[in-house]
């Protein structure tokens, strides 16, 4: 499978920087894995939006996939209680 180009919104970068170092490393590893497999087992498409989400512990990564241009955009990251707001 071809690798997707990763794009991360500036707001998502700020959310990543606010996390503890250990959690940040786990999420970055998961984001890098999404580049090669944008729809891994366990990911779900959000109802009413053109977004997908994947879990990493108590944190969630919200992202959009553009298959025609082979781009994956990270929209938001954060704790599961806050990320959907």
Secondary structure, DSSP 8 states (H G I E B T S, - for coil): ----EEEE-HHHHHHHHTS-HHHHHHHHHHHHHHHH-TT-TT-EE-TTSS-EEEEETTEEEEEEEETTTTEEEEEEEEETTTTT-
